């Protein structure tokens, strides 16, 4: 299929493709070599996401002290390492 980029850098998805993604308003855009890849994403309000993370942490038995320990670990060893732990916990909790 062919799609034209406008002068405002917009592309309209062909109807056949758009119909396969009904209800999807946002796409993550990635560049792979000379290709553009669109991945559908679901945007959730921040308060809903945070409440979901808190609920999942509670189910998993992760406490505020565990999070504080992760932060402290990051400060003591390397801040990025601590942030990776927190990011992993947040991602893990969203998809479980």
Rosetta constraint file for C-alpha pairs under 8 A:
AtomPair CA 1 CA 14 HARMONIC 7.53 0.50
AtomPair CA 2 CA 14 HARMONIC 7.94 0.50
AtomPair CA 3 CA 11 HARMONIC 6.43 0.50
AtomPair CA 3 CA 12 HARMONIC 6.67 0.50
AtomPair CA 3 CA 13 HARMONIC 6.97 0.50
AtomPair CA 3 CA 14 HARMONIC 7.03 0.50
AtomPair CA 4 CA 11 HARMONIC 6.01 0.50
AtomPair CA 4 CA 12 HARMONIC 7.50 0.50
AtomPair CA 5 CA 9 HARMONIC 5.53 0.50
AtomPair CA 5 CA 10 HARMONIC 5.38 0.50
AtomPair CA 5 CA 11 HARMONIC 4.89 0.50
AtomPair CA 5 CA 12 HARMONIC 7.98 0.50
AtomPair CA 6 CA 10 HARMONIC 5.19 0.50
AtomPair CA 6 CA 11 HARMONIC 6.56 0.50
AtomPair CA 13 CA 17 HARMONIC 6.32 0.50
AtomPair CA 13 CA 18 HARMONIC 5.81 0.50
AtomPair CA 14 CA 18 HARMONIC 6.15 0.50
AtomPair CA 15 CA 19 HARMONIC 6.01 0.50
AtomPair CA 16 CA 20 HARMONIC 6.99 0.50
AtomPair CA 17 CA 21 HARMONIC 7.03 0.50
AtomPair CA 18 CA 22 HARMONIC 6.57 0.50
AtomPair CA 21 CA 40 HARMONIC 7.85 0.50
AtomPair CA 24 CA 40 HARMONIC 6.49 0.50
AtomPair CA 24 CA 41 HARMONIC 7.23 0.50
AtomPair CA 24 CA 42 HARMONIC 7.20 0.50
AtomPair CA 25 CA 40 HARMONIC 7.93 0.50
AtomPair CA 25 CA 41 HARMONIC 7.94 0.50
AtomPair CA 25 CA 42 HARMONIC 7.92 0.50
AtomPair CA 26 CA 40 HARMONIC 6.07 0.50
AtomPair CA 26 CA 41 HARMONIC 5.67 0.50
AtomPair CA 26 CA 42 HARMONIC 6.94 0.50
AtomPair CA 26 CA 43 HARMONIC 7.54 0.50
AtomPair CA 27 CA 38 HARMONIC 5.59 0.50
AtomPair CA 27 CA 39 HARMONIC 5.10 0.50
AtomPair CA 27 CA 40 HARMONIC 4.31 0.50
AtomPair CA 27 CA 41 HARMONIC 5.37 0.50
AtomPair CA 28 CA 38 HARMONIC 5.66 0.50
AtomPair CA 28 CA 39 HARMONIC 4.99 0.50
AtomPair CA 28 CA 40 HARMONIC 6.24 0.50
AtomPair CA 28 CA 41 HARMONIC 6.40 0.50
AtomPair CA 29 CA 36 HARMONIC 6.89 0.50
AtomPair CA 29 CA 37 HARMONIC 5.70 0.50
AtomPair CA 29 CA 38 HARMONIC 4.82 0.50
AtomPair CA 29 CA 39 HARMONIC 6.48 0.50
AtomPair CA 30 CA 36 HARMONIC 5.88 0.50
AtomPair CA 30 CA 37 HARMONIC 5.06 0.50
AtomPair CA 30 CA 38 HARMONIC 6.56 0.50
AtomPair CA 31 CA 35 HARMONIC 5.75 0.50
AtomPair CA 31 CA 36 HARMONIC 4.83 0.50
AtomPair CA 31 CA 37 HARMONIC 6.16 0.50
AtomPair CA 32 CA 36 HARMONIC 6.40 0.50
AtomPair CA 32 CA 37 HARMONIC 7.21 0.50
AtomPair CA 44 CA 48 HARMONIC 6.66 0.50
AtomPair CA 44 CA 49 HARMONIC 6.30 0.50
AtomPair CA 45 CA 49 HARMONIC 6.33 0.50
AtomPair CA 46 CA 50 HARMONIC 6.01 0.50
AtomPair CA 47 CA 51 HARMONIC 6.02 0.50
AtomPair CA 48 CA 52 HARMONIC 6.09 0.50
AtomPair CA 49 CA 53 HARMONIC 6.19 0.50
AtomPair CA 50 CA 54 HARMONIC 6.12 0.50
AtomPair CA 51 CA 55 HARMONIC 6.06 0.50
AtomPair CA 52 CA 56 HARMONIC 6.11 0.50
AtomPair CA 52 CA 94 HARMONIC 7.19 0.50
AtomPair CA 53 CA 57 HARMONIC 6.01 0.50
AtomPair CA 53 CA 90 HARMONIC 6.40 0.50
AtomPair CA 53 CA 93 HARMONIC 5.82 0.50
AtomPair CA 53 CA 94 HARMONIC 6.36 0.50
AtomPair CA 54 CA 58 HARMONIC 6.19 0.50
AtomPair CA 55 CA 59 HARMONIC 6.33 0.50
AtomPair CA 56 CA 60 HARMONIC 6.13 0.50
AtomPair CA 56 CA 93 HARMONIC 5.47 0.50
AtomPair CA 56 CA 94 HARMONIC 7.56 0.50
AtomPair CA 57 CA 61 HARMONIC 5.99 0.50
AtomPair CA 57 CA 62 HARMONIC 4.90 0.50
AtomPair CA 57 CA 63 HARMONIC 7.09 0.50
AtomPair CA 57 CA 93 HARMONIC 6.70 0.50
AtomPair CA 58 CA 62 HARMONIC 5.89 0.50
AtomPair CA 58 CA 63 HARMONIC 7.06 0.50
AtomPair CA 62 CA 66 HARMONIC 6.09 0.50
AtomPair CA 62 CA 67 HARMONIC 7.62 0.50
AtomPair CA 63 CA 67 HARMONIC 6.63 0.50
AtomPair CA 64 CA 68 HARMONIC 6.07 0.50
AtomPair CA 65 CA 69 HARMONIC 5.91 0.50
AtomPair CA 66 CA 70 HARMONIC 6.23 0.50
AtomPair CA 67 CA 71 HARMONIC 6.28 0.50
AtomPair CA 67 CA 86 HARMONIC 7.15 0.50
AtomPair CA 68 CA 72 HARMONIC 6.04 0.50
AtomPair CA 69 CA 73 HARMONIC 5.90 0.50
AtomPair CA 70 CA 74 HARMONIC 6.17 0.50
AtomPair CA 70 CA 82 HARMONIC 5.41 0.50
AtomPair CA 70 CA 83 HARMONIC 7.87 0.50
AtomPair CA 70 CA 85 HARMONIC 6.67 0.50
AtomPair CA 70 CA 86 HARMONIC 6.89 0.50
AtomPair CA 71 CA 75 HARMONIC 6.26 0.50
AtomPair CA 71 CA 79 HARMONIC 7.67 0.50
AtomPair CA 71 CA 82 HARMONIC 5.40 0.50
AtomPair CA 71 CA 83 HARMONIC 7.19 0.50
AtomPair CA 71 CA 86 HARMONIC 7.87 0.50
AtomPair CA 72 CA 76 HARMONIC 6.04 0.50
AtomPair CA 72 CA 82 HARMONIC 7.57 0.50
AtomPair CA 73 CA 77 HARMONIC 5.89 0.50
AtomPair CA 73 CA 78 HARMONIC 7.42 0.50
AtomPair CA 73 CA 79 HARMONIC 7.81 0.50
AtomPair CA 73 CA 81 HARMONIC 7.98 0.50
AtomPair CA 73 CA 82 HARMONIC 5.92 0.50
AtomPair CA 74 CA 78 HARMONIC 4.77 0.50
AtomPair CA 74 CA 79 HARMONIC 4.08 0.50
AtomPair CA 74 CA 80 HARMONIC 6.49 0.50
AtomPair CA 74 CA 81 HARMONIC 5.53 0.50
AtomPair CA 74 CA 82 HARMONIC 3.66 0.50
AtomPair CA 74 CA 83 HARMONIC 6.77 0.50
AtomPair CA 75 CA 79 HARMONIC 5.06 0.50
AtomPair CA 75 CA 82 HARMONIC 7.24 0.50
AtomPair CA 77 CA 81 HARMONIC 7.53 0.50
AtomPair CA 78 CA 82 HARMONIC 6.74 0.50
AtomPair CA 79 CA 83 HARMONIC 6.30 0.50
AtomPair CA 80 CA 84 HARMONIC 6.11 0.50
AtomPair CA 81 CA 85 HARMONIC 6.42 0.50
AtomPair CA 82 CA 86 HARMONIC 6.41 0.50
AtomPair CA 83 CA 87 HARMONIC 5.99 0.50
AtomPair CA 84 CA 88 HARMONIC 5.99 0.50
AtomPair CA 85 CA 89 HARMONIC 6.21 0.50
AtomPair CA 86 CA 90 HARMONIC 6.17 0.50
AtomPair CA 87 CA 91 HARMONIC 6.10 0.50
AtomPair CA 88 CA 92 HARMONIC 5.81 0.50
AtomPair CA 89 CA 93 HARMONIC 6.00 0.50
AtomPair CA 90 CA 94 HARMONIC 6.38 0.50
AtomPair CA 91 CA 95 HARMONIC 6.52 0.50
AtomPair CA 92 CA 96 HARMONIC 6.24 0.50
